[in-house]
Amino acid sequence: MIKNDIENKTGIITKVSGPLIVAKGMKDVKMYDVVRVSEKKLIGEVIELRGDLASIQVYEETAGIGPGEPVYFTNEPLSVELAPGLIEGIFDGIQRPLRVIYESSGDRIPLGIDVPKLNREKLWHFDPKAKINSTVIGGDILGTVQESSVVVHKVMVPPDIKGTLSWVMDGEATIIDTIAKIIDQAGNEHQICMLQKWPVRKRRPYTKKLAPTEPMVTGQRVIDTLFPIAIGGIAAIPGPFGSGKTVVQHQLAKWADADIIVYVGCGERGNEMTDVLMEFPELKDPKTGKALMKRTVLIANTSNMPVAAREASIYTGITIAEYYRDMGFRVAVMADSTSRWAEALREMSSRLEEMPGEEGYPAYLSSRIAEFYERAGLVKCLGSDGRFGAITAIGAVSPPGGDTSEPVSQATLRIVKVFWGLSATLAYRRHFPAIDWLKSYSLYSDAMDEFFDAHVKKDWSKLVLETKDILQDEAKLDEIVRLVGVDSLEFQDRLTLECARSIREDYLHQIAFHDVDTYTSLNKQYGMLKAILTWYHKGQKALKNDVAFAKIAKMKILEKIGRMKYIKEADFNEDCIVIMNHLDDEYQALTEGGETNA
């Protein structure tokens, strides 16, 4: 942050308004420069310039600070440090390492504390990959470091450097030791270390952005089947208090088909973030069998931390994600919640006395939300090897009272392509995930269904379409049932209601804390849905053959179908064949029994 030689009092505080400081004598600073405020050296960022005056948002508590105190320049923008040591790290919104602060200062973060963001003393074994005297460009891989037991960190040439590699080391080094030397076309020598600094508000460059083509498998049946998200896609999870947004994001962090997880707790309640910080180190990664933290970065910015730091936390998280994307990894960013980030924007805008927009949010709310989500995507990375990387961004939205017509939800919906709308009604019924299948949607469905048809089963999209139709039909039939009762329906319609109930209770309902049901592979999802719809199709034929509806609705096989979710993946194929055979046999017995609806 601040350098030791910068001790000149180059600015004077004239006004203090909560986290907003106004200082004079600031004509030499730039927008988004980091400054140190008062003798406490609080971290702040310049967010407005008016002649000699600068408005500074301070990322720490400003109690006890008054006019006349100094402001120190750093002449650097708010940046993150990118190097080995990020994985398994727990940082606050401006990338201060919380574990290090806890060990040195206890439970509370001291005002103005200045600790290195990443460990500068730890030795990493650097394994060179680039050859001496070869021409390298920005993004080329100089070597690798085993950052954790599951993540191989690729040390890259900084994006703005191109030249001839004159020297590269082989052995152990810290992140600030020189590991390579590059001579550019002008003959200047650049000494490269593993540590890169990057401004959080500036997106990292790439060669080309591509359209997503593959699904990010989450193991959550309602998502993968009905509303899939693509690798490199963007999604929003709006829902009222208590509807399960945080649990859904935890499930996605645990099970999503991503190489790296960046979880940003933005303005979350302290107890929820505590659960995350306590739970993640204990979780086993299903892909590797190691701890999930071995491929996770946590950004913790709780609701009792200074409001200004919420805004920075989102940018810190997405910049770290871009760094790992540039290595060729598939990264999933979980932001919980963007509503509290927007509230921070509103508070700072109000203190700046800007013209308010709808419901007091700043007029630039939509553009800020778009800037965040547009940094996700599938890209061809910089570098001569043509590798690809992706960021999948999933943001929770917490509209007051669950009203998605409010500005943050509407601005988000204009940007994202997947909408997992959570329903308070489903949550009150204890149906989780409480994703409302009638109002949610995915604009990736067509492309993802083609992938599923090709790689899972060729009739996947047909089953999904029929499932959606049955759930839509149930909503229409429920209106009739409420008016005149279920006895007024024909047996075919009553069978549709029974099938819809089975889809809801046996398929879409999923227990996050059950050892087996917490994750369902695509193969198992297909088998479960196929069994339910096969029962439905055979039931329709049986009704046409005058088999009694009551007999169909009370078939013994329905209990086995309802418990398919609890079958272990290793046993599923064999057990599924047995269930389908029993289904055929029981329908055969019903047809031969001859009992009718008459």
N, C-alpha and C positions, 0 to 999 in steps of 0.2 A: 504494500500500500504506500504509505508515506516514506520517502527516503530520508536518511539521517541528515543529509545536507540541506534539506528543505526546512528551515526553521524561521524563515522570514514571515512577519505578520503582514501578509499581503492583502488581507481583507478585514473589515470590521463589521460585526453583527449590528444591525439597526433595528431588527424586529424578530420576535419569536412567536410563532403561532402553532403550538403543538409540534408536530414533526416538520413544520415548514419554517425555515430560517431565511430572512432577507439580509443580505450583506452588501456593503458598499466597497468601493476600491477593487472591483472584480472585472475590470475591462479586459484583463489579459487571459481570462479563463474561456473555455469553450463549452458549448452545450454537452451535457452528459459527462463532463469531467468529474472525477472524484475529488473531494476536498476533505480536510479534517477540521472539525468545528470545535472551537474553544480549546482551552488548555487540557480538557479531557480527551481531546483528539477523537471525537465522535465521527463516524464515517457518514459522509453525505454525498449527494450527487446534484450537480447543477441541472435544474429542469426548466429554467426560464432566465433570459437575459434582457435587461432593459437599460441600455446605456452603461452606466457605471454600477448598476444594481444587479444582483443575481439572486434568484430564488433557489433555495437548496432544500431538497427533501433529505431528512436525516433518518438513517436506518436504525437509530437507537433512541432511547428515552432522553428527552431534552429537558427534563425537570432540573432546575437549578442553573440554567444557562440564561444570560441576559445580554442586553445591548452593550456594545463596547468591547466584547470579547473577540479574540482573533479568529480568522479563518485561514488555514494553511492550504496551499496548492499542492497537488501531486502531478498536475499536467498529464494525467492519464485518464482514459474513460473507465467506467465500471467494467471490469474484465474478470473472466474466470481463468484459472490455471488448469491446463490440460496436459496430463502426463500420467505415467503409471502411478497408482495409488488412489485413483478415483473409485474403482470397484471396491465394494464393501465399505465405502465411506458414508458417513452420516454428516451432512452439512446443514447450515442454516441457509436463509434465503440469499445471502451474499457470499456463500461458499466458505464460511468459517467452519472449521472442523469441530463438531460438537464433542466428540470423544476427547480430543486434545484439551479443549477448554474445560471439560468436566474434570479431567485428571489434574489440571493445574489450578483451577479456581473453584471447583465444586458445582453445585446445582444451578447457580445463577451465572449468566454471562456478564462479566464486569464491563462497565462502560468504557469504550475506547480501547478494548483489548486488541492487541495487534500480534497475531500468531500466524505463521506460515499456513497457507491454505492446504498445501501438500507437504509431505515429509521430505525435507531436503537432506537428511542424513542417511536414510535407508539406502542400502546398495542393491541394485537390480542387475541381474545378469543379462547383458546385451549381446544378442546373437546377430551378427551382421548378415544382411541378405544382398545388399548392393555391392557391385564390384568397383574397385578403385579404377579411376580414369574413365569410368562410364559417364555418359551424360544423364543427369537427373533433372526432373522438373517437379514443380509443386505437387504434392500428393504421392510421389513415389515412396516406396517403403525402403527405408535405410536398414532396418533390422527389426527384430522382435524381442519382446520381454514377456516372460510368463508372469502376468499380473496377478492372477489367482489360479487355482487348480483347474479352472475350466475356461478362462479367458486368456488368449494370447494377444497381448497388446502390440500393435504395429506402430513403430516409431516412423513418422512420415516427414518428408521434406516440407517445410512451411509453404503455404500456397503461393507466396509472392517471390520465391527463390527458384532460379534455374541456373544450371552451370555444370561444371565437371567435378566429380567427386575425387578429391585429391587424397583424402585419408579417412579411414573409418576404423573405429576401435573394435576389439573383441575381448569381452571380459566384463567385470563388474564396474558399475558407475552409479553415482547419484543422478537425480533428475536435472541437476544444474551443471554437471560435468560435461565437457565437450566430448561428443561421441562421433562427430564427423566434421569434415571441412570441405566446403564447396567453393570453387572459384567461378565467378560469373563471367559473362562475356567482356565486361569492362576490366577484368583482372582483379577485382576485389575479392578478398577471401571472407567467407561467412562461416563462423564457427557455430555448429548446430549442437544443441543439447536436447534432451528428451522433453524438457518443459517448453510448452507453447502458451502464450497468453492471447486471449481473444475477447474483444468487446462483446458483451452479452446482447447488445441491441443490433449487432451487425451479423447477418446470416453468413455462414461459412459457404464458400463457393463450391460449385460442382460443374461437371461437364454438360450434363443434360438431364432434364426431368422427364420421367417416363410415366405412362399410364399403368396403374396397378393391374396385375393379371392373376395373382394367386391369393387365396384366402389366408388370413391369419387365424389358424385353428385355435379356438379357446377352450374346447372341452365343455362349454356351456351349451346345452342342447337348443335352448330358445334362440341363442345368438347364431350358432353355426348353421342351424337348419333354416330358420325363418329370416333372420336379419344379419347375414354374414358381413364381416369387415375384411377388406383387402389388406395385404402387407403394403404399407405405405399409405393407408387410408386414414381418414379422420372421422371421429365419431363423438357424439355428445350423449351424456346420460343425465337428462333433466328429471327431477322428481322432488316431491315435498319431503319434509323432515320425517325420518323414520321409514322411508320406503326402500332403503337398502342400497343407496348409491355407493357408499364406501365398501360394503361387502362385495358388490359386483366388481369394483375396481381391484380389490384385493384378490379376487378369484382370477381376474384377467392377468394381474401381475404374477400370480403363482403359475398359471397354466398356459398362458398365451404362447403361441409359436414364435418366440422372439429370442434372439441371442443375448440381448442386454435389456434390463429393465431400469428405467429412470422414474422413480416415484416422487412426485412433488406434492407434499401436503401444504397447501396454500391457504392459510387462515383457518385450518382445521382446529376442532376442539383438542385441547391438550391430551385428554384421556384417549381420544381416538389415535392420535399420533403416537402416544405411548404404546398402545396396542400394536401398532405397526412396527415400532422399533423393537418391541419385545418379541413379536411373533416371527418377523422375517428371519432373524438369525437362527430360529429353531426349525424353520420349514425345510423340507427336503425337496430338492429339485427333481421332478420326475424324469427329466432327460438324462441327468448325470448321476443321480443318487447322492450328490453333495448338497451342502447347504445352499439355499436359493440366493443368499447374500453374496455368494461367490460370483454372481453375474448381475448384481444390483447396485444402484446408486440411490441413496435416499436424501431428499431435500426436505427438511422439517422446518416449517414456518407456522407456528401455532397462532391461534387467534389472540393470545395475550402478548405476542411479540409486537413491536412497533408496526403500525399499519403500512408504512412506506415500504418495508422490506417484503411485503406480499407481492408487490409489483415486480420486484427484482427476482423473486424466487422462480417465477414462470420462465423468465428469460435465462436464468442460470441453468435450469433443467433442460431447456430445449437446446442450449449451446453445447452442453455436455453430450446430449444425444447426437447432435450433428457431428461432433468429434468422432464418436464411435461409428456413426454411419459412414464417415469418410474412410474408415478402415475396411469397410465392406460388411459390417455387421447389420443385422436387422434389429432395430431398437424400438421398444415400445415405451412411450411416455404417458404416464398416468398423472393427470392434473386434477387435484381434488381440493378446493373447487374453484372454478373460474368465476363464480358469482362473487366470492369473497375477494378475489383479485379485482373484479370490476368495482366492488365497494371501495377498495383502496384507491382506485382511479378517481372515483367520485369524491372521496374526501379530499384528496390532494387538489383536484380541480376546483373544489369549493374554496379551499384555502388560498388558491391562486386568484380567486375572484373571476374565474372564467365564466362565460355565458353558459348556463346549464342547458342541457338537452332534456329529453324525455325522462321524467321521474328523477331529475337532478343529475343524471349521468352526464359526463362530458359529451360534446357533439362528436368527438373522435372515437367514441367507444367501439363502433363497428369496425373501424379501420384497425384499431389496436388488436381486437379479437382476430380479425382476418390475418394480421401480420404474424400472430402466434401460430395459427393453424396452417398457414401457407408454408411455414418452415418444415412441415412434415412432407412426406412423399417418397416415392421410389426414384432413385437417381443413379446416373452413371457417375462414379466418383472421379475426382482429379487423379492424375497419375497415368503412366503409360501402359499399365497392365489391364485397363478396361474393366475393373471390378465394379460391382453394383452394391449399393447399400440402401437401406430404407428406414424411415422413421414413421411409425404408426402412432398418431396422437389421439388420446381418448380423454376428453374433459368432462368432469361432472359439473352440472349446473344445479344450483339450489334456489329455484324461484320461490319467492315468498308465497306461502299457501299453496304451492304447487301450480301456480298460475303461469303457464308457459307463454302467455301473451305479453309478459313484461319484457323490457328492452334487452336484457342480457340473453335470455332464451331466444328471442327473435333474431338478434344479431348473430348468435351462434348457429341457428338453423339455416340462415342464409349462406353459411360457409360450409358446414359439415355435410357429408353424404350418407351418414348413418345416424339414425335417431332411435335410441333405445329409451322410449318414454316410460318412466316408472309410474305405477298407479298406487295411490294410497289405498284404494279399495282392495286391490289384490294383497297388499301388505297387511291390511287388517284381517284378511282371511287367512293369513300365514302362508300365502302362496309366494314362494321365492324361487328364482329371481322374479321380482314383481314387474317384469317388462310387459307392458300392455300390448298384446298382439294385434289389437284393432287400430291403434294410433301410431305404432312404431313403423319404421321403414328402413330399407337399405337400397341406395342407388347403385350398389355394386352387385345386386342379386343376379342379374342376367349373366354377367361375366363369370361370377363365382359358380353359378349353377352349371355352366359349361365345363368348368374345371372339375366340379364334383362328378358330373356325368362321365367325364373321361378318366378320372382317377379313383373314384369310389365305386359307384354302380351306374350303369347307363340310364336307369330310370329314377335317379335321385331327384331331378328337377320335377318329374311328374308327380312323385310322392309329395314333395314340398308344396306344389301348386294345389294338389287335392287337400292337403292339410289346411292350407290357408282358406280354401273354399268352405271346408267343413266348419271352421271356426267362425267365418263370416255368417254362414247359414245359422249357426247356433245363436248368434246375436239377434238375427231376425226372428227366429222361432221363440226366443225368450220373451219377445214383446207379446206374441200371441198367447204364450203360456201365462203371462202375468194378467192378461185381460180375461181369458176364458178357461184357463186351466189346461193341464197336459193331456187330459182325456179327450180333448177336442182334436188332437193331432192324429194324423194317419200314422200307422205303424212304421212306415218308411222314415217319416220325420222324427219319430221317437227314437228310432235306431240312430239317426244322425246325431241327436242330442246325447245318446249314450256314447257314441264314438267320440264326440267333442269332449265329453267329460273324461274319457280315458286319455285323450291327447293332453288335456290340461293337467290332470292329476298324476298320470303315470309317465308322461313324457316331458312336458314343459316344466313341471315342478321338480326342482333339483335341490338337494340338501348340500350346502357348501361345506358343512362340518362332518359329513359322513365319509368314512375312509374310502369307500368305493364310488359312491354317487357324486362325489365332488368333481370328478372329471370323467367325461365320456368320449371315447375315440369316435372318429367318423364312421368306422365300421360298425361299432356298437349302436351309434345313433341310427344308422340305416336299418339295422336288424330290428331295433325296437319299433321304429315307425312302420316298417314293413309288416310286422306282426299285428299291430293295431289296425292298419288299413286292410290287411288280408281278412281279419275277423269281420270288419265292416262289409267288405265286398261279399264275402260268403254269407253274411247275415242278410244282405239285400236279396241274394238269390234264394235263400231259404224262405224269406217272407213271400216271395213270388210263388214258391212251392207250398204255400199255406202252412209253413211251420209256425208254431205259436211264438209271438214276440217275447212273452215272459220266459220261455225256455232259452231263447237266444241271449236275453239280458242277464240270465243267471247261470250261464255256462261256467263250468269249473275252470276252464282254461284262462278266463279273465283274471283270476287271481295270480296265475303264473305270469301272464303278460304284465300285470301291474308290478310284479317284483323283478322284472328283467333288469331294472336300473341297478339292482343290488348284486347282479352277477359280476364276478371279477372278469377283467378283460381276458385273462388267459383261458378262462373256461367258457367264454361267451359263445364262440362259434359252435361248439359242440352242444351246449345247452339250447341254443337258438334252434338248431335242427330238431332237437327233441320236442321243443314247444310247438314248432310248426307242424310236426307229425301228429302231436296230440290234438292240435287244432283241427286238422283234417279229419282225424278219427272221430272227434266229438261231433263235428258237423255231419259226418256220415251217419252217426247214430241218431242224431236229431231228425234227419231227413227220412230215415227208415222207420222212426218211431211213429210218424204220421199225425202227431197232435197239431191241430190247427188253431187259428185265431177265431174261428166261428163261435 
